Amino acid sequence: ENRNGAYVKSGLDPHVYETSSLAYRGLAIDGQLQSILVSGESGAGKTETVKIVMSHLASVQSAEPHEDETQSHHLVVQRVLDSHPLLEAFGNAKTVRNDNSSRFGKFIQMQFDVEDATSAAYSGKALPSCLLAGSTCETYLLEKSRVVGHDDAAERTYHIFYQLVAAGDDDKRL
């Protein structure tokens, strides 16, 4: 960090846990809205990186117990983290280069309930609470041709179609 508290790149590539920790710190301690952009080539690990970031942000905010945490709060965290398999089933497919390739771009917004620093200080807390309250996900189609056309027999459509075909009859009735 420099004297203004800004992150100074040390010449190393950014690490996913450091990036998410700095974003959490910026939100919880500095009170500044944060964004993390995950980009890269096909098969570079964007989907897995987003899962790591979201899981890490949820675990960082739960690392220090807060008296205002409730069972329903833990349920919110679990629901946010459990959304990934569903999003992948409806939005990802197998390709020649990647077994879990996203067919959609995603803008995921994690929503935190951040306590005011002054209120936290009056309550005797060293740090304000910053609790995950929910999330939203906006999707957009990357390329229609990648969904409906497959030049190679090794490419498939969305995972959900194969999961439905493979499911037992009892599961299909749900």
HELIX and SHEET records of a PDB file:
HELIX    1   1 VAL A   16  ALA A   28  1                                  13    
HELIX    2   2 LYS A   46  ALA A   63  1                                  18    
HELIX    3   3 GLN A   71  GLY A   91  1                                  21    
HELIX    4   4 ALA A  117  TYR A  122  1                                   6    
HELIX    5   5 LYS A  144  VAL A  148  1                                   5    
HELIX    6   6 HIS A  159  ALA A  166  1                                   8    
HELIX    7   7 ASP A  169  LYS A  172  1                                   4    
SHEET    1   A 2 ASN A  92  ALA A  93  0                                        
SHEET    2   A 2 SER A 101  SER A 102 -1                                        
SHEET    1   B 2 PHE A 104  VAL A 114  0                                        
SHEET    2   B 2 CYS A 130  LEU A 141 -1                                        
END                                                                             
